[in-house]
Amino acid sequence: MSFENGWAAIHLRMPKRIPRTEYSAPNHWELVKAVTGIDVGPHSPGAVKQRASAAFMTAWNFDLRWSTAISHREFGELRTSMGHAEYAAGGVDRNDYIHCPFKAPEEVIAFDPWTAYGEKDKKELTRRFEEAYRKNCEGFPDAVNMTGIYVTCVSGLISIFGWEMLLLGAGVDPEGFGAMTNRYASWIQQYFDALAEADVPVVMIHDDFVLASGPIFHPRWYRKYVFPNYKNFFAPLRESGKKILFTSDGKYTMFVDDLAECGIHGFVLEPMTDMRYIAEKYGKTHVFIGNADTRILLSGPKQAIRAEVERCIATGRDCPGFVLAVGNHIPANTPVENALYYNQVYEELSRRQ
């Protein structure tokens, strides 16, 4: 069963089948239709989409489902809209509205989230986490479910300020920007403390703290202002017995050891991060999820897709917490035949015994 495989991997008990998860694929409606036979598309009723996505995840043996509950919506109107290009099927996610409430880097440096967003009701936050987790379990009970926080630190600042103001603030006054980051961390700590109280066994902590090419800021800045705050965030989660999975887009190879020291139980990674390094150093002690490259699924040919799956499975086969995924999503523009072949190769190679 999928839940049993996912649960075994999360707890480093080697499942006989290598578990898997995927991102965006349950909303790739042409793929979902091809796999399930359900007539579904970007403008279908919500109930039809939900039923089709669940049927797809069952067919593709999803062993865990990525999910967070706390997003940029926590910031209300006081945040930046950077717009959004078409990504989802039918372009339903396109957003042409661009607005930043911050006009100068000095406003970034002076920003105080406690004044802007206020103190939160811990019991209400805990209730929200438990409600999100409950709904996830009800929606697809055959996998390990979770809830968590998307705007952990750097992602929160990107959402509030947008890239231009964030980089200007950090460039004009790195220490002042760091002090503001600490203020944000003290504010978002409320959510981690509430999550620690929630009856949720597995949590996803997301923070896009690097770029595809590597760090946004100097590594010393991260080690002064990001990782000490991560330790504070994760401490109550560990004390409550939760399994902590950490996600970042981009290339965070140089920070893998820092993240492990902060207390996470698992790495979720895109292809830019070196999965072999994680497998060799942390493969017996940590979960890791990834990291097939969607660009290979987009372009093919089949030989390249097979080679990519073989690479990932060869890296993770002997590691009890390895979970296969296309690390940078299976978006709606992925050719259906390529995605189907990717799954075929996974099914062929996924058995350990």
N, C-alpha and C positions, 0 to 999 in steps of 0.2 A: 504494500500500500504506500501511497505517496507520503502521507503524514509520517508514517513510521520511518521511511527513508530519510526524510528531512530532519526529523527529530534525532535520529541516530547521528547524522552528520553534525548537527549543532552541538551535540554532546560528545563528539569525537569517537563515536562507536562505528566502525567501518561498515556501512551498508553494502549489501551485495551488488546493488545497482548504484552507479554514480548518480546522485541526485541532480536535478536541474531546475532552473527557473528562467524566465525571460521577461523582458521589459518591452512594452508597447505592442508586442505580438498579439495579445488578446483584443487589441483594438485595430489590428490590421484586418479590415473586414473582408477583403477578398481572400486572404489566407484563412480566416476563420470560417468563411463560407465553404472553401475548398476542403477543409478538414472535417467540419461538422455536418455539412449539407444544409445548414440553416440559412435561409434567405435573409441576410442581414447586411446593412450598409450604414454609412455615416449619418443618415437621416432617419434611421429606423427608430421606433419607440424605445424608450429606455429599458423597459422590461425585456424586449426582444434582444437588445444588446447584452444585457446582463446574463440572460439565459445562454446566448451564443458564446459569450466569453467564458462562462463556467464550463460549458461543454468542450470548448477548445482546450482549456487548461487541464481538464480531465484526460482528453485524448493525448495531450503532449506530456502528461505525467509531471505537472508542476508539483515540486516537493516543498517549496516555500514560496510565499508571495511577499514581494517588497511593498512596504507601506509606511507612510508617516501621516501624522494628523495635524501637526503644527507647521503652518506655512507663512508666506508673506501677508496673508490676510490678517494676521495678528497686529499688523502695523496700521490698519485702517487706511485712511486717505493720506497719511503722512509717510509716503514712500514714493519711489520713482517708478514710472512706467516706461520701460525701454522698448515697448512694442514687441511683436512676436511674428516671426516669419511663419509660413505654412509648414506644418510638420505632420499633423494628424490627417487621417483620411478625409478627403473632401475639403481640406483647408479650414475646418471649423475652428481651429485655434488661432487663426490670423488676428493680429491686433496692430492697428496702425496708430494707436494713441501713444504719443511720446511726451512725457512731462517729468520734470524734476523739481521738487519744491526747494531744493538747495541751490543757491546761486553763486556761492563762493566757497573755496576750500576752508576758509576760517569758520564758516557755519558747520562744516563737517567736524572740524576739530572740537568745536564747542558743544556739539550735540550731546544731550543727556536723555537717554531713553526712559529713565524714571519719570522725568518731567513730561516727556512726550506721550508715553503709553501707560504709565502708572503702575501701581501695585496690583497683583492678580490674586484672586481667591483660590487658594491652594486646593481646597476640596472640589471646587468647580473644575479646575484643571484636571485633577485626578479623575473626576467623573467623565470628562470628555475623552481622556485617554482610554478608559475602560469601555466607553460606549463605542469608540472607533474600533477597538480590538474586537468587541462582541459582534459588530456588524461585519467585520472581515471574516470572522469565523462562521457566521451564518451564511455569508455569501459564497464561501468556498471552504467547506470544512475538511476537505481531503488533503490539505497542505498545512504546513506550519505557518501560522499567521503572526502578525506583529503590528505594532504601531510605533510612533516615534516623533522625532523633531527634524524638520527640514532646514530651518534657518538657524543652525547651531551657533555659528560665529561669523566666519567670512561670508558665507552665503547670506546671512542676515544683513550684513553691512552692504553687500552688493544690491540686495533688494531695496534697502532704504535709500541709498545714495545714487545707485546706478554706477556704471563703470567709470565715467568721466570724472565725476566728483570724488569717487572713492580714490582713484589714482592721483588726482590732484591733491587731496588731503594727505594721503600717505607720502607723496613726494615733497610737499611743502614743509611738513613737520612730522617726520616719522614717529618721534617720541610723543607728540601731542595726539597723533592718530592712534598710537598704542594705548595712551591713557583713555581715549574715547572707547577703544575696543574693550578695555577692562570694564568700563562702565556698562557697555552692552552686555558683556559676559555676566556681570553681577545681576543685570535685569533678567536675562534669559535663564539664569540659574533657577529662577522660580519654577520654570517648566520642568527642569530636570528633577528638582526636589519633589514636585507633584508626580512625575512619572515614576519615581522610585516608590511612591505609595500605591501605585496602581497595580491591580491584579493582572499583570501582563508578563509572561515569562521571557519573551524575546522582544528586544527593542531595536529599531533602526535609527541610527544617528547619522544624519547627512550633513556634509559641509563641503561644498566645492571650493576648496582652499588653495587649489593650484590650477594652472592652465595646461593645455595639451602639451606644451613644451617644458613645463616644470613650474617652479615657484613663481608667484606673483610678486612677492616681496623678498628681501634678503633673508636667507635662512636664519640668521641671528634674530631677526624680528619675530619670526614664528616661534622660536625657542624662548623668547622673552614674553610674548603677548598671546600666543595661541595655545601652545601645548600646556603651560601651567593652568590655563583656564579649562582645557579639556580634562585634566586630572580632577579639577574641582567638579566638573559636570558629571564625570563618570563614577566618582566615588560613591554617591548614594545609590546609584544603579547597581554597582557591584555589591554593596552592603545588603541590598534587598534581594540578592541572588539572581538577578536578571542576566541573560546572555546579551551582550552588546555587540551588534554588528555596525560597522562604520563604512559609509559610502562617500567617495569623492570621485567626480569626473577628473579627467586629465592624468598627468604623470606625477605620481607622488612617491616614486621609488626611493628617493633620498630621505623621505620621512617615514618609511615603513617602521624602522626601529623606534622612532619617537612615538608613533601611534601605539605600538605594542607596549611601550613603557607607560603610556597613559592608561592602560588597563582594558583595552578592547578585547573581545573574544574572536572577532572575525573581520576580515577585510573584504570589501566589495569594490571591484576594480574594473577599469576600462583597459583596453589593450595597450595603452601607453605605459602603464605601470608594469614592472617586470614581475610576472607571476612566478617565474622560475626561482627568483630570489626568495619570494615568500615561501614557496614550497620547500626549498632547501633549508631555510632557517626556521620556519614556523609551521611547517606542514604537519607536524605531530602534535602541536600545541594549540593551533588556531584554525578556525574556519577560514576558507577563502572562496570567493564566488566570482567567476569570470572565466576567461576573458577573451573569448572568440571575437574577432573583428568584423563588425557589420559591413565594412567596406568590401570585404571579400564576398559576403553574401550578395551585395549589391551588384558586383561586377562579374563574379564567377571567375573562371569556369568551374565545372564540377570538381576537377582535380584539385583546384585551389581550395575549394570548400572542404573537401575531404582532408586535405593536408592540415587545414586550420583546426578542424575537430580533433584530428590525430595528435596535433601538437598540444592542445589543451588537455586531452585525456592522458597523454603520456606524462605530462607534468603533474597532474593531480591524482593519478590512479592509486598510488600508494599512500595517499594522504587521507585520513579518515574524514576530515571536514571539508573536502573539496566538493563544490557544487558548480556544475557547468552552466554558463549563460553566455549569450552574446553581450559582451560587456557594455557596448555602446548602442544597445537597443536593436530591435527589428522593426524599423519604421514602415509606414504604409507604402513607400516607394520601393521596397524590397521586392524583387520578382518572386511571385508565388512559387514557381518551380524551384528556385534556389533555396527558399526557406524550407520547402518540403524535402529537398535533398539533404539539407543540413540536419533536419530531424531524422531522416532515414539513417544517416551515418551515425548520429548520436545513438539511436536505438541499437544499431549493429555493434557498437563499441562500448556500450555503457555497462555491460555486465562484468563484474570483477571475477566471478566464478562461473 
